[in-house]
Amino acid sequence: MKNFSKIILVVAIVFASAIHLEAQNCRGIDAQRQALPTLRKQLGDLEMVLDKTKAYIKLKGKTFRFTIPEDRVKKPGRNWVYFVNDIRSIPDRNVMSYKNGKFYLSMEFEGDKKEYKGRCPDCLKRFRDSRAPDFNWKSPRIAKITLKPKAYNNEIYFQVTNVDLSGKFEMGGKMDDFLLPMLNGMELKLRNQMERQFRKILNDKAIRPQISKTFDAFVKMNGLKKVNSIYTSENQLFFCEGSALTNTNKKI
């Protein structure tokens, strides 16, 4: 009996959502077959380099350069300095996907150890590199970016809502207890830095219109004059005119 009640509730929600979509004049396209290939053409060549002095993110010929601050570790004796060391994405291995109403961009990064270098600036020259052990980013070195489609002023764009990193950072030498908190802190800072840069480039005034324009054909094909909001279902991306929907719809 309980299972039957759940089925009735699900059917009611789906039916109510369909009514609201129709009332708002929403038209859907296949997320996997239509929306995803279009987005893949726009974001597939996204490139990123993470480094202390030459970090950048690049898309459609537009490059944003940024800095990644060092981490200083206070310890008995001479202090150590840590910094990100030439971590490069592999654009040919970028993967776009759509699952359960969400768009994802997965970026793989090169790795040859020492992705996070340690230095002892005040040590004797021959000990400056060896005294502070390095961090290695173990495979799989992947950043998975969650993208939320949105509409504003008749412009369609994709907002970065989350970045997850795969692959653990491990010490390449002797692990000291006072470095353990830094290990987690370093990964969090790196993830936050990547998220900020992804958001920055996708919100750029030159790039956003390019991405939006590629969806114009779908909008016109469905007879919509202006897109005020966007929603997703398990397998569709909806472009909508009119006021916002109620919370019976599935959003990402």
MORA-V169704 format. One record per backbone hydrogen bond with DSSP energy under -1.0 kcal/mol. NH is the residue of the N-H (numbers start at 0). CO is the residue of the C=O. E is the energy in kcal/mol with one decimal. If there is no record, write none. Layout:
[[NH CO E] [NH CO E]]
This chain:
[[4 0 -2.1] [5 1 -2.0] [6 2 -2.1] [7 3 -2.3] [8 4 -2.1] [9 5 -2.5] [10 6 -2.5] [11 7 -2.2] [12 8 -2.3] [13 9 -2.6] [14 10 -2.5] [15 11 -2.6] [16 12 -2.6] [17 13 -2.1] [18 14 -1.9] [19 15 -2.2] [20 16 -2.6] [21 17 -2.2] [22 18 -2.7] [23 19 -2.0] [24 21 -1.3] [25 20 -1.9] [26 238 -2.6] [28 236 -2.1] [30 234 -2.1] [33 29 -2.2] [34 29 -2.0] [35 30 -2.6] [37 33 -1.3] [38 34 -2.4] [39 35 -2.6] [40 36 -1.7] [42 38 -2.3] [43 39 -2.1] [45 42 -1.9] [46 57 -2.5] [48 55 -2.9] [49 86 -3.1] [51 83 -1.7] [55 48 -1.9] [56 63 -2.2] [57 46 -2.9] [58 61 -2.4] [61 58 -2.3] [63 56 -2.9] [65 54 -1.8] [70 81 -2.8] [72 79 -2.8] [79 72 -2.2] [80 118 -2.9] [81 70 -3.0] [82 116 -1.9] [84 114 -3.0] [86 49 -3.0] [88 47 -2.7] [89 107 -2.7] [92 89 -2.5] [93 90 -1.7] [94 105 -2.4] [96 103 -2.3] [98 101 -2.5] [101 98 -1.2] [102 146 -1.2] [103 96 -2.9] [104 144 -2.2] [105 94 -3.0] [106 142 -2.8] [108 140 -2.7] [109 87 -3.6] [115 134 -1.9] [116 82 -2.1] [118 80 -2.7] [119 127 -2.1] [122 119 -1.8] [126 123 -2.3] [130 126 -2.3] [134 115 -3.0] [135 169 -3.6] [137 167 -2.8] [141 139 -1.3] [142 106 -2.6] [143 163 -3.1] [144 104 -3.2] [145 161 -2.7] [146 102 -2.5] [147 158 -3.0] [149 156 -3.0] [151 154 -2.3] [154 151 -1.5] [156 149 -2.5] [158 147 -3.1] [160 145 -2.3] [163 143 -2.4] [165 141 -2.9] [169 135 -2.8] [171 133 -4.5] [178 175 -1.9] [179 176 -1.2] [182 178 -1.5] [183 179 -1.1] [184 180 -2.1] [185 181 -3.1] [186 182 -1.4] [187 183 -2.0] [188 184 -2.4] [189 185 -2.3] [190 186 -2.4] [191 187 -2.4] [192 188 -2.3] [193 189 -2.3] [194 190 -2.4] [195 191 -2.2] [196 192 -1.9] [197 193 -2.5] [198 194 -2.2] [199 195 -2.2] [200 196 -2.2] [201 197 -2.0] [202 198 -1.4] [207 203 -2.7] [210 206 -2.0] [211 207 -2.6] [212 208 -2.5] [213 209 -1.1] [214 211 -1.7] [215 212 -1.5] [218 214 -1.7] [219 215 -2.9] [220 216 -2.4] [221 217 -1.2] [222 219 -1.8] [223 218 -2.1] [227 239 -3.1] [228 239 -1.5] [230 237 -1.7] [232 235 -2.5] [236 28 -2.4] [237 230 -3.5] [238 26 -2.8] [239 228 -2.5] [240 24 -1.4] [248 245 -1.3]]
